[in-house]
Amino acid sequence: MRAIVLNSTGEPDELRLTDLPRPRPEAGQLLLRAQAIGVSYAETQIRAGTLPFPLPLPAVIGAEVAGEVVEVGEGVDETLIGGTMVGVTGGLGAYAEYVALPAAMAFPVPDGLAPEHALAGAAPGALALALLQKAALNGAETVLVEAGTSSVGSYLVRHAKEFGAGHVIATAGSAAKRERAAALGADTVLDHGTPGWPDALPDVDVVFESIGGAPAGQVLGHLTPGTGRMLYYGLLSGEPAAVTAADLMTRGVTVTACSGPAWAGQVFGTHYPQMLARLAEGRSEAYLGRTLPLDRAADAHRLLESRELTGRVLLTP
Ligand SMILES: NC(=O)c1ccc[n+]([C@@H]2O[C@H](COP(=O)([O-])OP(=O)(O)OC[C@H]3O[C@@H](n4cnc5c(N)ncnc54)[C@H](OP(=O)(O)O)[C@@H]3O)[C@@H](O)[C@H]2O)c1
């Protein structure tokens, strides 16, 4: 089969089209003939070697896939064969024509929903739903969504009020993206490309922290004393959030790290199927940016790194 192999971390050109044996599903796994493969910003950081991630090289990177079930491993329901499913591998292996993934992390694509739409919306939407639920908003609170037109940020902005936000502040790095954030439902939009941008913030009850680095520390200084909470789920800048225990003590606020295996299990077990149902019923929608053929995986990474696009970047074999 055709697959994209990373032999050593570095520039996008390190992603090379390679002929590999078709994987066999292990016990508890199923094998999909891929129809749509997700490409995420985190994968550009994994490829570049800037994100702490266990990466046994050479590796086929990629975690999200939708496609037809062609084989199942021991213990998996054989009647799934022939159906169309979408899911995550739990780490690697998705930039390929055939992808093995745990059956527990794959769900049938609902009738009427295109596999590429299911793929584009399910993972970032599920993460947004999980974060919004975790925030336990009280109906009048002010929230800050950093990178409010990123894949996850778009759904946070779009659904924040449904989950009890009173006022939604979003950030984005270009005029076009700031317009988009407003169209998604943000009441106030700031430019996170302006140094010291957190200075413009009012008191914020909840921040969905995805950029990290020094601005995260500045944002923390605007959390409502006593009740403010930071839900820390990403580090788009590649830098961990510069937040100290002393900062938390001074303001009496909390930081919750929304990451790790237990968190991922909850997101995929609970919120992923909920998001698929929303997409199928029109209670949310997929944001597609660009679809490229599998052999242009390097271009897909360049596109994400350019930060020009909004919407998901997908690969098709
Ligand atoms: N904790 C979890 O369970 C979990 C799961 C999946 C993903 N994540 C994390 O969630 C974060 C968002 O992921 P995503 O897939 O939504 O991202 P994405 O769709 O690829 O969004 C990337 C956008 O973020 C903005 N951005 C802001 N600061 C940036 C910086 N310093 N470098 C690069 N881009 C920056 C850029 O837009 P502008 O032009 O507006 O700057 C860029 O286009 C990532 O850090 C990812 O690793 C966490």
Ligand as a Chemical Component Dictionary entry (heavy atoms), coordinates in Angstrom:
data_LIG
# 
_chem_comp.id                   LIG 
_chem_comp.type                 NON-POLYMER 
_chem_comp.pdbx_formal_charge   0 
_chem_comp.three_letter_code    LIG 
# 
loop_
_chem_comp_atom.comp_id 
_chem_comp_atom.atom_id 
_chem_comp_atom.alt_atom_id 
_chem_comp_atom.type_symbol 
_chem_comp_atom.charge 
_chem_comp_atom.model_Cartn_x 
_chem_comp_atom.model_Cartn_y 
_chem_comp_atom.model_Cartn_z 
_chem_comp_atom.pdbx_ordinal 
LIG N1  N1  N 0  -5.573 18.313 24.792 1  
LIG C1  C1  C 0  -6.127 17.640 23.810 2  
LIG O1  O1  O 0  -6.897 16.692 24.020 3  
LIG C2  C2  C 0  -5.836 18.036 22.381 4  
LIG C3  C3  C 0  -6.304 17.259 21.320 5  
LIG C4  C4  C 0  -6.086 17.715 20.019 6  
LIG C5  C5  C 0  -5.378 18.888 19.804 7  
LIG N2  N2  N 1  -4.884 19.581 20.870 8  
LIG C6  C6  C 0  -4.148 20.844 20.688 9  
LIG O2  O2  O 0  -5.069 21.875 20.421 10 
LIG C7  C7  C 0  -4.396 22.946 19.774 11 
LIG C8  C8  C 0  -5.241 23.456 18.619 12 
LIG O3  O3  O 0  -5.269 22.443 17.641 13 
LIG P1  P1  P 0  -6.074 22.646 16.275 14 
LIG O4  O4  O 0  -6.020 21.346 15.556 15 
LIG O5  O5  O -1 -7.361 23.284 16.586 16 
LIG O6  O6  O 0  -5.138 23.685 15.532 17 
LIG P2  P2  P 0  -5.303 24.207 14.018 18 
LIG O7  O7  O 0  -6.654 24.030 13.522 19 
LIG O8  O8  O 0  -4.204 23.640 13.192 20 
LIG O9  O9  O 0  -5.064 25.781 14.217 21 
LIG C9  C9  C 0  -3.855 26.369 14.011 22 
LIG C10 C10 C 0  -4.095 27.873 14.090 23 
LIG O10 O10 O 0  -3.726 28.328 15.395 24 
LIG C11 C11 C 0  -3.339 29.676 15.317 25 
LIG N3  N3  N 0  -2.157 29.968 16.123 26 
LIG C12 C12 C 0  -2.127 30.817 17.163 27 
LIG N4  N4  N 0  -0.894 30.900 17.672 28 
LIG C13 C13 C 0  -0.130 30.101 16.931 29 
LIG C14 C14 C 0  1.268  29.787 16.975 30 
LIG N5  N5  N 0  2.092  30.331 17.881 31 
LIG N6  N6  N 0  1.731  28.924 16.064 32 
LIG C15 C15 C 0  0.913  28.398 15.157 33 
LIG N7  N7  N 0  -0.417 28.652 15.067 34 
LIG C16 C16 C 0  -0.930 29.500 15.959 35 
LIG C17 C17 C 0  -3.070 29.958 13.824 36 
LIG O11 O11 O 0  -4.108 30.827 13.393 37 
LIG P3  P3  P 0  -3.858 32.405 13.365 38 
LIG O12 O12 O 0  -3.589 32.745 11.940 39 
LIG O13 O13 O 0  -5.150 32.939 13.894 40 
LIG O14 O14 O 0  -2.694 32.724 14.252 41 
LIG C18 C18 C 0  -3.184 28.613 13.142 42 
LIG O15 O15 O 0  -3.744 28.692 11.848 43 
LIG C19 C19 C 0  -3.027 22.391 19.362 44 
LIG O16 O16 O 0  -2.020 22.872 20.233 45 
LIG C20 C20 C 0  -3.204 20.903 19.508 46 
LIG O17 O17 O 0  -1.987 20.232 19.790 47 
LIG C21 C21 C 0  -5.117 19.191 22.132 48 
# 
loop_
_chem_comp_bond.comp_id 
_chem_comp_bond.atom_id_1 
_chem_comp_bond.atom_id_2 
_chem_comp_bond.value_order 
_chem_comp_bond.pdbx_ordinal 
LIG N1  C1  SING 1  
LIG C1  O1  DOUB 2  
LIG C1  C2  SING 3  
LIG C2  C3  SING 4  
LIG C2  C21 DOUB 5  
LIG C3  C4  DOUB 6  
LIG C4  C5  SING 7  
LIG C5  N2  DOUB 8  
LIG N2  C6  SING 9  
LIG N2  C21 SING 10 
LIG C6  O2  SING 11 
LIG C6  C20 SING 12 
LIG O2  C7  SING 13 
LIG C7  C8  SING 14 
LIG C7  C19 SING 15 
LIG C8  O3  SING 16 
LIG O3  P1  SING 17 
LIG P1  O4  DOUB 18 
LIG P1  O5  SING 19 
LIG P1  O6  SING 20 
LIG O6  P2  SING 21 
LIG P2  O7  DOUB 22 
LIG P2  O8  SING 23 
LIG P2  O9  SING 24 
LIG O9  C9  SING 25 
LIG C9  C10 SING 26 
LIG C10 O10 SING 27 
LIG C10 C18 SING 28 
LIG O10 C11 SING 29 
LIG C11 N3  SING 30 
LIG C11 C17 SING 31 
LIG N3  C12 SING 32 
LIG N3  C16 SING 33 
LIG C12 N4  DOUB 34 
LIG N4  C13 SING 35 
LIG C13 C14 SING 36 
LIG C13 C16 DOUB 37 
LIG C14 N5  SING 38 
LIG C14 N6  DOUB 39 
LIG N6  C15 SING 40 
LIG C15 N7  DOUB 41 
LIG N7  C16 SING 42 
LIG C17 O11 SING 43 
LIG C17 C18 SING 44 
LIG O11 P3  SING 45 
LIG P3  O12 DOUB 46 
LIG P3  O13 SING 47 
LIG P3  O14 SING 48 
LIG C18 O15 SING 49 
LIG C19 O16 SING 50 
LIG C19 C20 SING 51 
LIG C20 O17 SING 52 
# 
